[in-house]
Amino acid sequence: MSEKIKFAVVGCGHIGKRHAEMITRNEECELLALIDVAEKSSLNIDNYNVPFFKSLDDFLNSELEVDVINIASPNGFHFEQAYKAIDAGKHVVVEKPMALNKQHAEKLIFQALHKHKQVFAVMQNRYSPPSVWIKEMIESGKLGKIYMVQLNCYWNRDNRYYKPESWHGKKELDGGTLFTQFSHFIDIMYWLFGDITNIQAKFEDFNHKDLTDFEDSGFVNFDFVNGGMGSLNYSTSVWNQNLESSMTIIAENGAVKIGGQYMDKVEACNVKDYVMPELAPTNPGNDYGAYKGSAANHHYIIENVVDVLKGRGSITTNALEGLKVVDIIERIYALKSNQ
């Protein structure tokens, strides 16, 4: 395939614009349309000289033919819009989470198999240099048996983020703190260590009662199916600014800690008979903007779409992995009713 891969993007917020930017920068891609329910004049997308549609239905009823539809709308719309796009014979790139429940994620995968279409789940944190490094450390066996893993995610999300007119914080559209803020880190944990079982959890809503429909903090502990035990401690009730996203690994042959605001720095590496190499720099992050931090890795997602559709490579985050992240979060949240 020497032709360019043709894209449309649904949702023109921060992340949707990031998708559009990465598509237009890739010489093997072509952006053909942007889709959003808001007025075009309010979206700051005039620099993209492409047709604009007010709904996915309007676009699908048009004469425009694309190969891929990128879904970057609010979480609660991901399943419905991705399903509709696949049904229309398009490949889809779905921002995290691919759905807000396992049943919908499974339905999406079944439809994609039925239509012979690809579902690319966006988990761009996998591309950060510390993530690539620790994946190799674990798969090569350098760490030996995994004993304990602690995932700490402490961010600030206050009234600057949870605005009344926003979808953020609304149960049906947002899904909850683990879906919107911390699913990337749950994905990294699953990618590295596999599935979890024997889950116990405690949740609290400290300072978001007037801002969101769900908890702002939680303690979760579990066992890994592959051996070892783990915990996830998270909160969006941190004052004023993000504190950290970190992963501490205690293993047979050493200990490693990856930290920073976005789990983007190796803070400790004490491993038997091993010297830590110098890693490539990680993109800097900021609090609310989607153009920095892990979102700066979106170009890798688009490159992977092109490689897969042109038969040059395999998918880096497949739909089954996206499903597992939804499944893990759903199983954690199922424990809320027992509290």
N, C-alpha and C positions, 0 to 999 in steps of 0.2 A: 504493500500500500504506500504509494508515493504521495497520495492526496493528503491534505490537511484533515485532522480530526475536528469535526464541527461540534460546538458546544452551545448550550443555552444555560443560563443561571437563574434559579428561582430564589428570590430573597436578595435584596440589595442593601442590607445592613453592612456592618463592618466586615463580617466574614464573607458575605456574598461578594462584596467589592474586591476582597482579597482574591477570591476565586477568579473573578473577571480579570483582575490585573495579571494573575499568573498565567491565565489562558492567553491573553494578548501578548505577553512577553515570550511565549513559546512559539518558535518559528514553525513548528509542526501542528499548531493549533489555530483555530479560527473561532472567534466569538460571534455568534449569529443573532443572539437575542438576550434581553434581560427581562425579568418578570417580577412584579411586586404589586401588592394591593394598594400601596401608598401612591400619592400623586408623584409623577416623575420629577416635578420641579422641587420636591422636598428631599430628594434622594442623593443629590450631588453626583449624578452619573452622566453629565453632559459630555464628558471627555470620551465616553464610549459611544461611538457613532454607529449604533445598531438599533434595530426595531425594539420597541418597548411594549410589553403586554401587561394588562392588569390582572390576569389570572393564568394559571397553567392550562386551563381548558381553552382559553382564547388562543394561546400559543399553539396547542395541539390541533386546533381547528384551522390554523393558518396554513399557508402553502410552504412554510419554511421547513426544511429537512435538516435535522441534526443527528449526530451519532450518540451524543452524551448529554444528559441533563443533570446539572449539579444542583442538589437540594441544600440550600443554606437558609431556609426559613426557620421560624420558631420550632422548637423540638416537637411540639404536639402535632405538627403538620407533616413531619418527616415521612412517616409510614404511608399516609394517604397519598401524598404527592409522588413519592418514589414508586409506589404500586401503580399509580396511574401512568407514570412515565414508562415503566417496564411494560405495562399492558399495551402501550402505544408502540412498542418495539424499540425502545431506546435503552442504552446502557445508563446506569446512574452512579453518580458520586454522591454519597449521603453524609452530611456532617453528623458528628456525634450528637446524641445517640441515634442509631438507625431507626429506633422505635422506642416507645415508652413502656412496652411490655414484650415478654418473650413470644407470646402468641402472634403478635403482629410481625415481629422480626422473622419468625418461622414462615409466616404467610408470604412475606416479601421474598425470602429465599426460594420458596417453592415456585412462586410466579416467575422468578428470574431463571430458574432451571427449565421451567416449562417453555419459556420464550427464548431460551438460549442467550440470555443477556447477562452481563457482568454487573455486580454490585460492589462498588469500591467504598469501603467504610473509612471515613477520615479519622486517622489516629496519628497525626503528624509528629507527636512527641517521640515516636519510635526512631525518627531520623536524627535526633540530637546526638552529638558526639558521645556524651556519657552513656546514653541508652545503647548505642551501637557497641560501645566498649564493654559494658557490663553483660550484654547478651553473649558476646564472644567469651567472656570470662566464665560464664555459667555453662555454656554449651561445650566448651573445651575441657571442662572438669577441673580447671585450675583451683576453684574454690572447694571442691569436694562436696560432701553432703551438705545440704542446706539445713541449718538448725532453726533459725528464727529470722523473720523479716518484719520490720516495723515501717509502716507507711504513715507519715505525718503530713497533713495538708491543712495549713493554717493561713487563711486568706481574709482580707477585708472585703465585704460586700455590704454597703449601707444604702442610705437613701439617694446617694449619687448614682447608684446602679439600679436599685429597685424603685423606678419611677412609676407613678400611678398609671401613666399611659403605656408603659412597657409590658411585654409578655413575661418578662422576668418575674419570678415569684408567684406566678399563677399556676396552680397545680396542673390544670389540663394542658397548658402550653409549655410549661417549664419542666415539670416532672419531679423536681426536687434537687437538693444540693449535690447529691452524688451524680445525678445525670448531667447537670449543666456545668458545675464547677470541676468536679474531680473524676469524671469518667476516664479522662486521658490517663490518669495515674493508676486507676484500677486496670485499665488496658495494659499498661506497662507491666504491672504485677502479674497479670494473667499470662502475658507474652513470655515473661521470664520464668515463672514458677508453675504455671498451669492452674487448674481449677481448685476451688476451695470447698470445704465441707465442715460440719460441726460448728456452724456459725452461731455466735452469741452477740447481742448488741444492746446498746443503751443510747437513747436519743434525747436531745434537749433543745428547746427554743429559748435562748437567752435574751436576745435583743432584736428579734425580727418579727415579733408578734403582730406589729402594725404594718409590716412590710411584705411578708410572704405567707403562703398557705401551708408551709411545712417547716421542719426543723432547721436550725442553723448549725447544729453540732452533733457529733456522735462518736462513740467508742465501739469498735467492732473487733472481735477476735475470732479466730478460726484455725483449722488445720488445712494444710495443703494435701491434696489427694496424692501427690508425688512424694510426700514426706516433709516433715518440718512443720512449724506453726507460725502464724502471722497475726498481725494486728493492723487495723486502719483507724487512726485518730484524726478527726477532721473538724473544722469549724470555719464559718464565714463571719463570726462575731468579733474578729480581731479589730481593734481600734485603728482607724485612719488609713492603714496601708497593709499590704500583704506581708506576712512574716516569712513563711517558707513552705516548700513542698519537698519533703526529703524521704529517702529510703535507706534504712540501715539493714545490712545483711550480715548475720552472724553465721559462719559456716565452718566446716571441718578444718579447712586450711587457712582461714583468715577472716578478716572483717572489712567491710566496705561501707562507706556512707556517701551517698549522692544527695546534695542539698541545693541551696539557693531558692529563690522565689519560685522557680519553675522546674526544679529538679534538673538543673543545668550545670552543676559544678560537682566534681569529685572532691569531697572534703576530707576523706580518709581512705587509705588503701594500705592495709597491713596484711599482706598475703605471703605465705611461705614460698621462698625461692623465687620471688617475683619482683621486678622493678617496674613501677608505673610509667608508661610512655607518656609523652606530651600529646594531649588531644588537640584537635582543631578547635578554635574558639566557638563558643555557642552564641547564637543571636541574643542580643540584650532584650530584656523584657520590660513591660510597664504594667500598670495596674489594670486599666480597663480597655485600652486600645487593642484592637485585634491585629494590628499590623506588626507587632513585635513579639518577642518571646517565641513560644511554640508555633504561633500562627505564621511566623516568618518561614516556616518549613513547608508551607503549602505548595511551593513549586515542585517539591519532590512528589507530591500526590499527583499533580498534573502530568509530570514526566512518567510516572508509573502507569497512568491511564494510557498514555500514548504508546509506551513500550508493550503493554499487554495487548492493546487492540491492533498493533502492528506486528504482533507475534515475536517480539524481541525479548520478552521477559515474563516473569510470573507476577501475580498480584501480591502486593506487600501486606495489605490488610484486607483479608477476604471477608465475605459476609458472615461466615460462620464465627469468625473471631468477633465481629461486631455484635452478633447474637449472644455470644458468651458474656460479653461485658453487660449487656442488658439483663441477661439471666442472673448474673452475680448480684447486680444492684437490686433487681426485683426480689431476690431471695433475702438480701439484707433488709430491705424495706418491709418484707413480709413479717419481720419480727416486731415491727412497731405496734401491731395489734396486741402483742403479748405484754406490752409494758404497763 
